[in-house]
Amino acid sequence: MTEGGFLLYKCRRCGEVRKNIHAPYCLIALSHINTKGITPKEWGMQMGITDIHCCADGNLGISDLIGAVLDKKEESNG
């Protein structure tokens, strides 16, 4: 339950889901974001419930945190 992995954000404008933000502990990251609005400061770059997304057509959208993909789950699918 304390595995690292990628946070998933889905763009409201274009629907793209991206997973380019790695968290050392996904459960802790999601819990912190849910209760405090951001990931722990000690982890460096702080992520929140929303982010800005650059869509393929060059326009900007807002993306929402929709969950996480654990590292070990990614390895078994790859």
Distance bins in CASP14 RR format, pairs under 12 A and 6 or more apart:
PFRMAT RR
TARGET T0000
AUTHOR 0000-0000-0000
RMODE 2
METHOD distances of the structure
MODEL  1
1 25 0 0 0 0 1 0 0 0 0 0 0
1 26 0 0 0 0 1 0 0 0 0 0 0
1 27 1 0 1 0 0 0 0 0 0 0 0
1 28 0 0 0 0 1 0 0 0 0 0 0
1 30 0 0 0 0 0 1 0 0 0 0 0
1 31 0 0 0 0 0 1 0 0 0 0 0
1 68 0 0 0 0 0 1 0 0 0 0 0
1 70 0 0 0 0 1 0 0 0 0 0 0
1 72 0 0 0 0 0 1 0 0 0 0 0
2 23 0 0 0 0 0 1 0 0 0 0 0
2 24 0 0 0 0 1 0 0 0 0 0 0
2 25 1 0 1 0 0 0 0 0 0 0 0
2 26 0 0 0 0 1 0 0 0 0 0 0
2 27 1 0 0 1 0 0 0 0 0 0 0
2 28 1 0 0 1 0 0 0 0 0 0 0
2 29 0 0 0 0 0 1 0 0 0 0 0
2 30 0 0 0 0 0 1 0 0 0 0 0
2 31 0 0 0 0 0 1 0 0 0 0 0
2 70 0 0 0 0 1 0 0 0 0 0 0
2 71 0 0 0 0 0 1 0 0 0 0 0
2 72 0 0 0 0 0 1 0 0 0 0 0
3 22 0 0 0 0 0 1 0 0 0 0 0
3 23 0 0 0 0 1 0 0 0 0 0 0
3 24 0 0 0 0 1 0 0 0 0 0 0
3 25 1 0 0 1 0 0 0 0 0 0 0
3 26 1 0 0 1 0 0 0 0 0 0 0
3 27 1 0 0 1 0 0 0 0 0 0 0
3 28 0 0 0 0 0 1 0 0 0 0 0
3 29 0 0 0 0 0 1 0 0 0 0 0
3 30 0 0 0 0 0 1 0 0 0 0 0
3 68 0 0 0 0 1 0 0 0 0 0 0
3 69 0 0 0 0 0 1 0 0 0 0 0
3 70 1 0 1 0 0 0 0 0 0 0 0
3 71 1 0 1 0 0 0 0 0 0 0 0
3 72 1 0 1 0 0 0 0 0 0 0 0
3 73 0 0 0 0 1 0 0 0 0 0 0
3 74 0 0 0 0 0 1 0 0 0 0 0
3 75 0 0 0 0 0 1 0 0 0 0 0
4 21 0 0 0 0 0 1 0 0 0 0 0
4 22 1 0 0 1 0 0 0 0 0 0 0
4 23 1 0 1 0 0 0 0 0 0 0 0
4 24 1 0 1 0 0 0 0 0 0 0 0
4 25 1 0 1 0 0 0 0 0 0 0 0
4 26 1 0 1 0 0 0 0 0 0 0 0
4 27 0 0 0 0 1 0 0 0 0 0 0
4 28 0 0 0 0 1 0 0 0 0 0 0
4 29 0 0 0 0 1 0 0 0 0 0 0
4 30 0 0 0 0 0 1 0 0 0 0 0
4 43 0 0 0 0 0 1 0 0 0 0 0
4 68 0 0 0 0 1 0 0 0 0 0 0
4 69 0 0 0 0 1 0 0 0 0 0 0
4 70 1 0 0 1 0 0 0 0 0 0 0
4 71 1 0 1 0 0 0 0 0 0 0 0
4 72 0 0 0 0 1 0 0 0 0 0 0
4 73 0 0 0 0 0 1 0 0 0 0 0
4 74 0 0 0 0 1 0 0 0 0 0 0
4 75 0 0 0 0 0 1 0 0 0 0 0
5 19 0 0 0 0 1 0 0 0 0 0 0
5 20 0 0 0 0 0 1 0 0 0 0 0
5 21 0 0 0 0 1 0 0 0 0 0 0
5 22 1 0 1 0 0 0 0 0 0 0 0
5 23 1 0 1 0 0 0 0 0 0 0 0
5 24 0 0 0 0 1 0 0 0 0 0 0
5 25 0 0 0 0 1 0 0 0 0 0 0
5 26 1 0 1 0 0 0 0 0 0 0 0
5 27 0 0 0 0 0 1 0 0 0 0 0
5 28 0 0 0 0 0 1 0 0 0 0 0
5 29 0 0 0 0 1 0 0 0 0 0 0
5 30 0 0 0 0 0 1 0 0 0 0 0
5 67 0 0 0 0 0 1 0 0 0 0 0
5 68 1 0 1 0 0 0 0 0 0 0 0
5 69 1 0 0 1 0 0 0 0 0 0 0
5 70 1 0 1 0 0 0 0 0 0 0 0
5 71 1 0 1 0 0 0 0 0 0 0 0
5 72 0 0 0 0 1 0 0 0 0 0 0
5 73 0 0 0 0 1 0 0 0 0 0 0
5 74 1 0 0 1 0 0 0 0 0 0 0
5 75 0 0 0 0 0 1 0 0 0 0 0
6 17 0 0 0 0 0 1 0 0 0 0 0
6 18 0 0 0 0 1 0 0 0 0 0 0
6 19 1 1 0 0 0 0 0 0 0 0 0
6 20 1 0 0 1 0 0 0 0 0 0 0
6 21 1 0 0 1 0 0 0 0 0 0 0
6 22 1 0 1 0 0 0 0 0 0 0 0
6 23 1 0 0 1 0 0 0 0 0 0 0
6 24 0 0 0 0 0 1 0 0 0 0 0
6 26 0 0 0 0 1 0 0 0 0 0 0
6 29 0 0 0 0 0 1 0 0 0 0 0
6 30 0 0 0 0 0 1 0 0 0 0 0
6 47 0 0 0 0 0 1 0 0 0 0 0
6 65 0 0 0 0 0 1 0 0 0 0 0
6 66 0 0 0 0 0 1 0 0 0 0 0
6 67 0 0 0 0 1 0 0 0 0 0 0
6 68 1 0 0 1 0 0 0 0 0 0 0
6 69 1 0 1 0 0 0 0 0 0 0 0
6 70 0 0 0 0 1 0 0 0 0 0 0
6 71 0 0 0 0 1 0 0 0 0 0 0
6 73 0 0 0 0 0 1 0 0 0 0 0
6 74 1 0 0 1 0 0 0 0 0 0 0
7 17 0 0 0 0 0 1 0 0 0 0 0
7 18 0 0 0 0 1 0 0 0 0 0 0
7 19 1 0 0 1 0 0 0 0 0 0 0
7 20 0 0 0 0 1 0 0 0 0 0 0
7 21 1 0 1 0 0 0 0 0 0 0 0
7 22 1 0 0 1 0 0 0 0 0 0 0
7 23 1 0 1 0 0 0 0 0 0 0 0
7 24 0 0 0 0 0 1 0 0 0 0 0
7 25 0 0 0 0 0 1 0 0 0 0 0
7 26 1 0 0 1 0 0 0 0 0 0 0
7 27 0 0 0 0 0 1 0 0 0 0 0
7 28 0 0 0 0 0 1 0 0 0 0 0
7 29 1 0 0 1 0 0 0 0 0 0 0
7 30 1 0 0 1 0 0 0 0 0 0 0
7 32 0 0 0 0 0 1 0 0 0 0 0
7 33 0 0 0 0 1 0 0 0 0 0 0
7 38 0 0 0 0 0 1 0 0 0 0 0
7 39 0 0 0 0 1 0 0 0 0 0 0
7 43 0 0 0 0 0 1 0 0 0 0 0
7 45 0 0 0 0 0 1 0 0 0 0 0
7 46 0 0 0 0 0 1 0 0 0 0 0
7 47 1 0 0 1 0 0 0 0 0 0 0
7 48 0 0 0 0 1 0 0 0 0 0 0
7 49 0 0 0 0 0 1 0 0 0 0 0
7 50 0 0 0 0 0 1 0 0 0 0 0
7 51 0 0 0 0 1 0 0 0 0 0 0
7 63 0 0 0 0 0 1 0 0 0 0 0
7 64 0 0 0 0 0 1 0 0 0 0 0
7 65 1 0 0 1 0 0 0 0 0 0 0
7 66 0 0 0 0 1 0 0 0 0 0 0
7 67 1 0 0 1 0 0 0 0 0 0 0
7 68 1 0 1 0 0 0 0 0 0 0 0
7 69 0 0 0 0 1 0 0 0 0 0 0
7 70 0 0 0 0 0 1 0 0 0 0 0
8 15 0 0 0 0 0 1 0 0 0 0 0
8 16 0 0 0 0 0 1 0 0 0 0 0
8 17 1 0 1 0 0 0 0 0 0 0 0
8 18 1 0 0 1 0 0 0 0 0 0 0
8 19 1 0 1 0 0 0 0 0 0 0 0
8 20 0 0 0 0 1 0 0 0 0 0 0
8 21 0 0 0 0 1 0 0 0 0 0 0
8 22 0 0 0 0 0 1 0 0 0 0 0
8 23 0 0 0 0 0 1 0 0 0 0 0
8 26 0 0 0 0 1 0 0 0 0 0 0
8 29 0 0 0 0 0 1 0 0 0 0 0
8 30 0 0 0 0 0 1 0 0 0 0 0
8 33 0 0 0 0 0 1 0 0 0 0 0
8 47 0 0 0 0 0 1 0 0 0 0 0
8 51 0 0 0 0 0 1 0 0 0 0 0
8 63 0 0 0 0 1 0 0 0 0 0 0
8 64 0 0 0 0 1 0 0 0 0 0 0
8 65 1 0 0 1 0 0 0 0 0 0 0
8 66 1 0 1 0 0 0 0 0 0 0 0
8 67 1 0 1 0 0 0 0 0 0 0 0
8 68 1 0 0 1 0 0 0 0 0 0 0
8 69 1 0 0 1 0 0 0 0 0 0 0
8 70 0 0 0 0 0 1 0 0 0 0 0
8 73 0 0 0 0 0 1 0 0 0 0 0
8 74 0 0 0 0 0 1 0 0 0 0 0
9 15 0 0 0 0 0 1 0 0 0 0 0
9 16 0 0 0 0 1 0 0 0 0 0 0
9 17 1 0 0 1 0 0 0 0 0 0 0
9 18 1 0 1 0 0 0 0 0 0 0 0
9 19 1 0 0 1 0 0 0 0 0 0 0
9 20 0 0 0 0 1 0 0 0 0 0 0
9 21 1 0 0 1 0 0 0 0 0 0 0
9 33 0 0 0 0 0 1 0 0 0 0 0
9 47 0 0 0 0 1 0 0 0 0 0 0
9 48 0 0 0 0 1 0 0 0 0 0 0
9 49 0 0 0 0 1 0 0 0 0 0 0
9 50 1 0 0 1 0 0 0 0 0 0 0
9 51 1 0 1 0 0 0 0 0 0 0 0
9 52 0 0 0 0 1 0 0 0 0 0 0
9 53 1 0 0 1 0 0 0 0 0 0 0
9 61 0 0 0 0 0 1 0 0 0 0 0
9 62 0 0 0 0 1 0 0 0 0 0 0
9 63 1 1 0 0 0 0 0 0 0 0 0
9 64 1 0 0 1 0 0 0 0 0 0 0
9 65 1 0 1 0 0 0 0 0 0 0 0
9 66 1 0 0 1 0 0 0 0 0 0 0
9 67 0 0 0 0 1 0 0 0 0 0 0
9 68 0 0 0 0 0 1 0 0 0 0 0
9 69 0 0 0 0 0 1 0 0 0 0 0
10 16 1 0 0 1 0 0 0 0 0 0 0
10 17 1 0 1 0 0 0 0 0 0 0 0
10 18 0 0 0 0 1 0 0 0 0 0 0
10 19 0 0 0 0 0 1 0 0 0 0 0
10 49 0 0 0 0 0 1 0 0 0 0 0
10 50 0 0 0 0 0 1 0 0 0 0 0
10 51 0 0 0 0 0 1 0 0 0 0 0
10 53 0 0 0 0 1 0 0 0 0 0 0
10 61 0 0 0 0 0 1 0 0 0 0 0
10 62 0 0 0 0 0 1 0 0 0 0 0
10 63 1 0 1 0 0 0 0 0 0 0 0
10 64 1 0 1 0 0 0 0 0 0 0 0
10 65 0 0 0 0 1 0 0 0 0 0 0
10 66 1 0 1 0 0 0 0 0 0 0 0
10 67 0 0 0 0 1 0 0 0 0 0 0
11 17 1 0 0 1 0 0 0 0 0 0 0
11 18 1 0 0 1 0 0 0 0 0 0 0
11 50 0 0 0 0 0 1 0 0 0 0 0
11 51 0 0 0 0 1 0 0 0 0 0 0
11 52 0 0 0 0 1 0 0 0 0 0 0
11 53 1 0 1 0 0 0 0 0 0 0 0
11 54 0 0 0 0 1 0 0 0 0 0 0
11 55 1 0 0 1 0 0 0 0 0 0 0
11 56 0 0 0 0 1 0 0 0 0 0 0
11 57 0 0 0 0 0 1 0 0 0 0 0
11 58 0 0 0 0 0 1 0 0 0 0 0
11 59 0 0 0 0 0 1 0 0 0 0 0
11 60 0 0 0 0 1 0 0 0 0 0 0
11 61 1 0 1 0 0 0 0 0 0 0 0
11 62 1 0 0 1 0 0 0 0 0 0 0
11 63 1 0 1 0 0 0 0 0 0 0 0
11 64 0 0 0 0 1 0 0 0 0 0 0
11 65 0 0 0 0 0 1 0 0 0 0 0
11 66 0 0 0 0 0 1 0 0 0 0 0
12 50 0 0 0 0 1 0 0 0 0 0 0
12 51 0 0 0 0 0 1 0 0 0 0 0
12 52 0 0 0 0 0 1 0 0 0 0 0
12 53 0 0 0 0 1 0 0 0 0 0 0
12 55 0 0 0 0 0 1 0 0 0 0 0
12 59 0 0 0 0 0 1 0 0 0 0 0
12 60 0 0 0 0 0 1 0 0 0 0 0
12 61 1 0 0 1 0 0 0 0 0 0 0
12 62 1 0 1 0 0 0 0 0 0 0 0
12 63 1 0 0 1 0 0 0 0 0 0 0
12 64 1 0 0 1 0 0 0 0 0 0 0
12 65 0 0 0 0 0 1 0 0 0 0 0
12 66 0 0 0 0 0 1 0 0 0 0 0
13 52 0 0 0 0 0 1 0 0 0 0 0
13 53 1 0 0 1 0 0 0 0 0 0 0
13 54 0 0 0 0 0 1 0 0 0 0 0
13 55 1 0 1 0 0 0 0 0 0 0 0
13 56 0 0 0 0 0 1 0 0 0 0 0
13 57 0 0 0 0 1 0 0 0 0 0 0
13 58 0 0 0 0 0 1 0 0 0 0 0
13 59 1 0 0 1 0 0 0 0 0 0 0
13 60 1 0 0 1 0 0 0 0 0 0 0
13 61 1 0 1 0 0 0 0 0 0 0 0
13 62 1 0 0 1 0 0 0 0 0 0 0
13 63 0 0 0 0 1 0 0 0 0 0 0
13 64 0 0 0 0 0 1 0 0 0 0 0
14 53 1 0 0 1 0 0 0 0 0 0 0
14 54 0 0 0 0 1 0 0 0 0 0 0
14 55 1 0 1 0 0 0 0 0 0 0 0
14 56 1 0 0 1 0 0 0 0 0 0 0
14 57 1 0 0 1 0 0 0 0 0 0 0
14 58 0 0 0 0 1 0 0 0 0 0 0
14 59 0 0 0 0 1 0 0 0 0 0 0
14 60 0 0 0 0 0 1 0 0 0 0 0
14 61 1 0 0 1 0 0 0 0 0 0 0
14 62 0 0 0 0 0 1 0 0 0 0 0
14 63 0 0 0 0 1 0 0 0 0 0 0
15 53 0 0 0 0 1 0 0 0 0 0 0
15 55 0 0 0 0 1 0 0 0 0 0 0
15 56 0 0 0 0 0 1 0 0 0 0 0
15 61 0 0 0 0 1 0 0 0 0 0 0
15 62 0 0 0 0 0 1 0 0 0 0 0
15 63 0 0 0 0 1 0 0 0 0 0 0
15 64 0 0 0 0 0 1 0 0 0 0 0
15 66 0 0 0 0 0 1 0 0 0 0 0
16 51 0 0 0 0 0 1 0 0 0 0 0
16 53 1 0 0 1 0 0 0 0 0 0 0
16 54 0 0 0 0 1 0 0 0 0 0 0
16 55 1 0 0 1 0 0 0 0 0 0 0
16 56 1 0 0 1 0 0 0 0 0 0 0
16 57 0 0 0 0 0 1 0 0 0 0 0
16 58 0 0 0 0 0 1 0 0 0 0 0
16 59 0 0 0 0 0 1 0 0 0 0 0
16 61 0 0 0 0 1 0 0 0 0 0 0
16 63 1 0 0 1 0 0 0 0 0 0 0
16 64 0 0 0 0 0 1 0 0 0 0 0
16 66 0 0 0 0 0 1 0 0 0 0 0
17 51 0 0 0 0 0 1 0 0 0 0 0
17 53 0 0 0 0 1 0 0 0 0 0 0
17 63 0 0 0 0 1 0 0 0 0 0 0
17 64 0 0 0 0 0 1 0 0 0 0 0
17 65 0 0 0 0 0 1 0 0 0 0 0
17 66 1 0 0 1 0 0 0 0 0 0 0
17 67 0 0 0 0 1 0 0 0 0 0 0
17 68 0 0 0 0 0 1 0 0 0 0 0
17 69 0 0 0 0 1 0 0 0 0 0 0
18 51 0 0 0 0 1 0 0 0 0 0 0
18 52 0 0 0 0 0 1 0 0 0 0 0
18 53 1 0 0 1 0 0 0 0 0 0 0
18 54 0 0 0 0 0 1 0 0 0 0 0
18 55 0 0 0 0 0 1 0 0 0 0 0
18 56 0 0 0 0 0 1 0 0 0 0 0
18 61 0 0 0 0 0 1 0 0 0 0 0
18 63 1 0 0 1 0 0 0 0 0 0 0
18 64 0 0 0 0 0 1 0 0 0 0 0
18 65 0 0 0 0 0 1 0 0 0 0 0
18 66 0 0 0 0 0 1 0 0 0 0 0
18 67 0 0 0 0 0 1 0 0 0 0 0
18 69 0 0 0 0 0 1 0 0 0 0 0
19 26 0 0 0 0 0 1 0 0 0 0 0
19 47 0 0 0 0 0 1 0 0 0 0 0
19 51 0 0 0 0 0 1 0 0 0 0 0
19 63 0 0 0 0 0 1 0 0 0 0 0
19 65 0 0 0 0 0 1 0 0 0 0 0
19 66 0 0 0 0 0 1 0 0 0 0 0
19 67 0 0 0 0 1 0 0 0 0 0 0
19 68 0 0 0 0 1 0 0 0 0 0 0
19 69 1 0 1 0 0 0 0 0 0 0 0
19 70 0 0 0 0 0 1 0 0 0 0 0
19 71 0 0 0 0 0 1 0 0 0 0 0
19 73 0 0 0 0 0 1 0 0 0 0 0
19 74 0 0 0 0 1 0 0 0 0 0 0
20 45 0 0 0 0 0 1 0 0 0 0 0
20 47 0 0 0 0 0 1 0 0 0 0 0
20 51 0 0 0 0 0 1 0 0 0 0 0
20 53 0 0 0 0 0 1 0 0 0 0 0
20 54 0 0 0 0 0 1 0 0 0 0 0
20 63 0 0 0 0 0 1 0 0 0 0 0
20 69 0 0 0 0 0 1 0 0 0 0 0
21 29 0 0 0 0 1 0 0 0 0 0 0
21 33 0 0 0 0 0 1 0 0 0 0 0
21 39 0 0 0 0 1 0 0 0 0 0 0
21 43 0 0 0 0 0 1 0 0 0 0 0
21 44 0 0 0 0 0 1 0 0 0 0 0
21 45 1 0 0 1 0 0 0 0 0 0 0
21 46 0 0 0 0 0 1 0 0 0 0 0
21 47 1 0 1 0 0 0 0 0 0 0 0
21 48 0 0 0 0 1 0 0 0 0 0 0
21 51 0 0 0 0 1 0 0 0 0 0 0
21 53 0 0 0 0 0 1 0 0 0 0 0
21 63 0 0 0 0 0 1 0 0 0 0 0
21 65 0 0 0 0 1 0 0 0 0 0 0
21 67 0 0 0 0 0 1 0 0 0 0 0
21 68 0 0 0 0 1 0 0 0 0 0 0
21 69 0 0 0 0 0 1 0 0 0 0 0
22 29 0 0 0 0 1 0 0 0 0 0 0
22 39 0 0 0 0 0 1 0 0 0 0 0
22 43 0 0 0 0 1 0 0 0 0 0 0
22 44 0 0 0 0 0 1 0 0 0 0 0
22 45 0 0 0 0 1 0 0 0 0 0 0
22 47 0 0 0 0 0 1 0 0 0 0 0
22 68 0 0 0 0 1 0 0 0 0 0 0
22 69 0 0 0 0 0 1 0 0 0 0 0
22 70 0 0 0 0 0 1 0 0 0 0 0
22 71 0 0 0 0 1 0 0 0 0 0 0
22 74 0 0 0 0 0 1 0 0 0 0 0
23 29 1 1 0 0 0 0 0 0 0 0 0
23 30 0 0 0 0 1 0 0 0 0 0 0
23 31 0 0 0 0 0 1 0 0 0 0 0
23 32 0 0 0 0 1 0 0 0 0 0 0
23 33 0 0 0 0 1 0 0 0 0 0 0
23 38 0 0 0 0 0 1 0 0 0 0 0
23 39 1 0 0 1 0 0 0 0 0 0 0
23 40 0 0 0 0 1 0 0 0 0 0 0
23 43 1 0 0 1 0 0 0 0 0 0 0
23 44 0 0 0 0 0 1 0 0 0 0 0
23 45 0 0 0 0 0 1 0 0 0 0 0
23 46 0 0 0 0 0 1 0 0 0 0 0
23 47 1 0 0 1 0 0 0 0 0 0 0
23 48 0 0 0 0 0 1 0 0 0 0 0
23 65 0 0 0 0 0 1 0 0 0 0 0
23 67 0 0 0 0 0 1 0 0 0 0 0
23 68 1 0 0 1 0 0 0 0 0 0 0
23 69 0 0 0 0 0 1 0 0 0 0 0
23 70 0 0 0 0 1 0 0 0 0 0 0
23 71 0 0 0 0 1 0 0 0 0 0 0
24 32 0 0 0 0 0 1 0 0 0 0 0
24 39 0 0 0 0 1 0 0 0 0 0 0
24 40 0 0 0 0 1 0 0 0 0 0 0
24 42 0 0 0 0 1 0 0 0 0 0 0
24 43 1 0 0 1 0 0 0 0 0 0 0
24 44 0 0 0 0 0 1 0 0 0 0 0
24 45 0 0 0 0 0 1 0 0 0 0 0
24 68 0 0 0 0 0 1 0 0 0 0 0
24 70 0 0 0 0 0 1 0 0 0 0 0
24 71 0 0 0 0 1 0 0 0 0 0 0
25 31 0 0 0 0 1 0 0 0 0 0 0
25 32 0 0 0 0 1 0 0 0 0 0 0
25 39 0 0 0 0 1 0 0 0 0 0 0
25 40 0 0 0 0 1 0 0 0 0 0 0
25 42 0 0 0 0 0 1 0 0 0 0 0
25 43 0 0 0 0 1 0 0 0 0 0 0
25 68 0 0 0 0 1 0 0 0 0 0 0
25 70 0 0 0 0 0 1 0 0 0 0 0
25 71 0 0 0 0 0 1 0 0 0 0 0
26 32 0 0 0 0 0 1 0 0 0 0 0
26 33 0 0 0 0 0 1 0 0 0 0 0
26 39 0 0 0 0 0 1 0 0 0 0 0
26 43 0 0 0 0 0 1 0 0 0 0 0
26 47 0 0 0 0 0 1 0 0 0 0 0
26 65 0 0 0 0 0 1 0 0 0 0 0
26 67 0 0 0 0 1 0 0 0 0 0 0
26 68 1 1 0 0 0 0 0 0 0 0 0
26 69 0 0 0 0 1 0 0 0 0 0 0
26 70 1 0 1 0 0 0 0 0 0 0 0
26 71 0 0 0 0 1 0 0 0 0 0 0
26 72 0 0 0 0 0 1 0 0 0 0 0
26 73 0 0 0 0 0 1 0 0 0 0 0
26 74 0 0 0 0 0 1 0 0 0 0 0
27 33 0 0 0 0 0 1 0 0 0 0 0
27 34 0 0 0 0 0 1 0 0 0 0 0
27 39 0 0 0 0 0 1 0 0 0 0 0
27 67 0 0 0 0 0 1 0 0 0 0 0
27 68 0 0 0 0 1 0 0 0 0 0 0
27 70 0 0 0 0 1 0 0 0 0 0 0
28 34 0 0 0 0 0 1 0 0 0 0 0
28 35 0 0 0 0 0 1 0 0 0 0 0
28 36 0 0 0 0 0 1 0 0 0 0 0
28 39 0 0 0 0 1 0 0 0 0 0 0
28 40 1 0 0 1 0 0 0 0 0 0 0
28 42 0 0 0 0 0 1 0 0 0 0 0
28 43 0 0 0 0 1 0 0 0 0 0 0
28 68 0 0 0 0 0 1 0 0 0 0 0
29 35 0 0 0 0 0 1 0 0 0 0 0
29 36 0 0 0 0 0 1 0 0 0 0 0
29 37 0 0 0 0 0 1 0 0 0 0 0
29 38 0 0 0 0 1 0 0 0 0 0 0
29 39 1 0 1 0 0 0 0 0 0 0 0
29 40 1 0 0 1 0 0 0 0 0 0 0
29 42 0 0 0 0 0 1 0 0 0 0 0
29 43 1 0 0 1 0 0 0 0 0 0 0
29 44 0 0 0 0 0 1 0 0 0 0 0
29 45 0 0 0 0 0 1 0 0 0 0 0
29 46 0 0 0 0 0 1 0 0 0 0 0
29 47 1 0 0 1 0 0 0 0 0 0 0
29 48 0 0 0 0 1 0 0 0 0 0 0
29 49 0 0 0 0 0 1 0 0 0 0 0
29 65 0 0 0 0 1 0 0 0 0 0 0
29 67 0 0 0 0 1 0 0 0 0 0 0
29 68 1 0 0 1 0 0 0 0 0 0 0
29 70 0 0 0 0 0 1 0 0 0 0 0
30 36 0 0 0 0 0 1 0 0 0 0 0
30 37 0 0 0 0 0 1 0 0 0 0 0
30 38 0 0 0 0 0 1 0 0 0 0 0
30 39 0 0 0 0 1 0 0 0 0 0 0
30 40 0 0 0 0 0 1 0 0 0 0 0
30 47 0 0 0 0 0 1 0 0 0 0 0
30 48 0 0 0 0 0 1 0 0 0 0 0
30 49 0 0 0 0 0 1 0 0 0 0 0
30 65 1 0 0 1 0 0 0 0 0 0 0
30 66 0 0 0 0 0 1 0 0 0 0 0
30 67 1 0 0 1 0 0 0 0 0 0 0
30 68 1 0 0 1 0 0 0 0 0 0 0
30 69 0 0 0 0 0 1 0 0 0 0 0
30 70 0 0 0 0 0 1 0 0 0 0 0
31 37 0 0 0 0 0 1 0 0 0 0 0
31 38 0 0 0 0 0 1 0 0 0 0 0
31 39 0 0 0 0 1 0 0 0 0 0 0
31 40 0 0 0 0 1 0 0 0 0 0 0
31 67 0 0 0 0 0 1 0 0 0 0 0
31 68 0 0 0 0 0 1 0 0 0 0 0
32 38 1 0 0 1 0 0 0 0 0 0 0
32 39 1 0 1 0 0 0 0 0 0 0 0
32 40 1 0 1 0 0 0 0 0 0 0 0
32 41 0 0 0 0 1 0 0 0 0 0 0
32 42 0 0 0 0 0 1 0 0 0 0 0
32 43 0 0 0 0 1 0 0 0 0 0 0
32 46 0 0 0 0 1 0 0 0 0 0 0
32 47 0 0 0 0 1 0 0 0 0 0 0
32 48 0 0 0 0 1 0 0 0 0 0 0
32 49 0 0 0 0 0 1 0 0 0 0 0
32 65 0 0 0 0 0 1 0 0 0 0 0
33 39 1 0 0 1 0 0 0 0 0 0 0
33 40 0 0 0 0 1 0 0 0 0 0 0
33 43 0 0 0 0 0 1 0 0 0 0 0
33 46 0 0 0 0 1 0 0 0 0 0 0
33 47 1 0 0 1 0 0 0 0 0 0 0
33 48 1 0 1 0 0 0 0 0 0 0 0
33 49 1 0 1 0 0 0 0 0 0 0 0
33 50 0 0 0 0 1 0 0 0 0 0 0
33 51 0 0 0 0 0 1 0 0 0 0 0
33 64 0 0 0 0 0 1 0 0 0 0 0
33 65 1 0 0 1 0 0 0 0 0 0 0
33 66 0 0 0 0 0 1 0 0 0 0 0
33 67 0 0 0 0 1 0 0 0 0 0 0
33 68 0 0 0 0 0 1 0 0 0 0 0
34 48 0 0 0 0 1 0 0 0 0 0 0
34 49 1 0 0 1 0 0 0 0 0 0 0
34 65 0 0 0 0 1 0 0 0 0 0 0
34 67 0 0 0 0 0 1 0 0 0 0 0
34 68 0 0 0 0 0 1 0 0 0 0 0
35 48 0 0 0 0 0 1 0 0 0 0 0
35 49 0 0 0 0 0 1 0 0 0 0 0
36 46 0 0 0 0 1 0 0 0 0 0 0
36 47 0 0 0 0 0 1 0 0 0 0 0
36 48 0 0 0 0 1 0 0 0 0 0 0
36 49 0 0 0 0 0 1 0 0 0 0 0
37 46 0 0 0 0 1 0 0 0 0 0 0
37 47 0 0 0 0 1 0 0 0 0 0 0
37 48 1 0 1 0 0 0 0 0 0 0 0
37 49 1 0 0 1 0 0 0 0 0 0 0
37 50 0 0 0 0 1 0 0 0 0 0 0
37 65 0 0 0 0 1 0 0 0 0 0 0
38 44 0 0 0 0 0 1 0 0 0 0 0
38 45 0 0 0 0 1 0 0 0 0 0 0
38 46 1 0 1 0 0 0 0 0 0 0 0
38 47 1 0 0 1 0 0 0 0 0 0 0
38 48 1 0 1 0 0 0 0 0 0 0 0
38 49 0 0 0 0 1 0 0 0 0 0 0
38 50 0 0 0 0 0 1 0 0 0 0 0
38 51 0 0 0 0 0 1 0 0 0 0 0
38 65 0 0 0 0 0 1 0 0 0 0 0
39 45 0 0 0 0 1 0 0 0 0 0 0
39 46 1 0 1 0 0 0 0 0 0 0 0
39 47 1 0 1 0 0 0 0 0 0 0 0
39 48 1 0 0 1 0 0 0 0 0 0 0
39 49 0 0 0 0 0 1 0 0 0 0 0
39 51 0 0 0 0 0 1 0 0 0 0 0
39 65 0 0 0 0 0 1 0 0 0 0 0
39 68 0 0 0 0 0 1 0 0 0 0 0
40 46 1 0 0 1 0 0 0 0 0 0 0
40 47 0 0 0 0 0 1 0 0 0 0 0
40 48 0 0 0 0 0 1 0 0 0 0 0
41 47 0 0 0 0 0 1 0 0 0 0 0
45 51 0 0 0 0 0 1 0 0 0 0 0
47 63 0 0 0 0 0 1 0 0 0 0 0
47 64 0 0 0 0 0 1 0 0 0 0 0
47 65 1 0 0 1 0 0 0 0 0 0 0
47 67 0 0 0 0 0 1 0 0 0 0 0
47 68 0 0 0 0 0 1 0 0 0 0 0
48 62 0 0 0 0 0 1 0 0 0 0 0
48 63 0 0 0 0 0 1 0 0 0 0 0
48 64 0 0 0 0 1 0 0 0 0 0 0
48 65 1 0 0 1 0 0 0 0 0 0 0
48 67 0 0 0 0 0 1 0 0 0 0 0
49 62 0 0 0 0 0 1 0 0 0 0 0
49 63 0 0 0 0 1 0 0 0 0 0 0
49 64 1 0 0 1 0 0 0 0 0 0 0
49 65 1 0 1 0 0 0 0 0 0 0 0
49 66 0 0 0 0 0 1 0 0 0 0 0
49 67 0 0 0 0 0 1 0 0 0 0 0
50 61 0 0 0 0 1 0 0 0 0 0 0
50 62 1 0 1 0 0 0 0 0 0 0 0
50 63 1 0 0 1 0 0 0 0 0 0 0
50 64 1 0 1 0 0 0 0 0 0 0 0
50 65 1 0 0 1 0 0 0 0 0 0 0
50 66 0 0 0 0 0 1 0 0 0 0 0
51 60 0 0 0 0 0 1 0 0 0 0 0
51 61 0 0 0 0 1 0 0 0 0 0 0
51 62 1 0 0 1 0 0 0 0 0 0 0
51 63 1 0 1 0 0 0 0 0 0 0 0
51 64 0 0 0 0 1 0 0 0 0 0 0
51 65 1 0 0 1 0 0 0 0 0 0 0
51 66 0 0 0 0 0 1 0 0 0 0 0
52 59 0 0 0 0 0 1 0 0 0 0 0
52 60 1 0 0 1 0 0 0 0 0 0 0
52 61 1 0 0 1 0 0 0 0 0 0 0
52 62 1 0 0 1 0 0 0 0 0 0 0
52 63 1 0 0 1 0 0 0 0 0 0 0
52 64 0 0 0 0 0 1 0 0 0 0 0
53 59 0 0 0 0 1 0 0 0 0 0 0
53 60 1 0 0 1 0 0 0 0 0 0 0
53 61 1 0 1 0 0 0 0 0 0 0 0
53 62 1 0 0 1 0 0 0 0 0 0 0
53 63 1 0 1 0 0 0 0 0 0 0 0
53 64 0 0 0 0 1 0 0 0 0 0 0
53 65 0 0 0 0 0 1 0 0 0 0 0
54 60 1 0 0 1 0 0 0 0 0 0 0
54 61 1 0 0 1 0 0 0 0 0 0 0
54 62 0 0 0 0 0 1 0 0 0 0 0
54 63 0 0 0 0 0 1 0 0 0 0 0
55 61 1 0 0 1 0 0 0 0 0 0 0
55 62 0 0 0 0 0 1 0 0 0 0 0
55 63 0 0 0 0 1 0 0 0 0 0 0
68 74 0 0 0 0 0 1 0 0 0 0 0
69 75 0 0 0 0 0 1 0 0 0 0 0
69 76 0 0 0 0 0 1 0 0 0 0 0
69 77 0 0 0 0 1 0 0 0 0 0 0
69 78 0 0 0 0 0 1 0 0 0 0 0
70 76 0 0 0 0 1 0 0 0 0 0 0
70 77 0 0 0 0 0 1 0 0 0 0 0
71 77 0 0 0 0 0 1 0 0 0 0 0
71 78 0 0 0 0 0 1 0 0 0 0 0
72 78 0 0 0 0 0 1 0 0 0 0 0
END
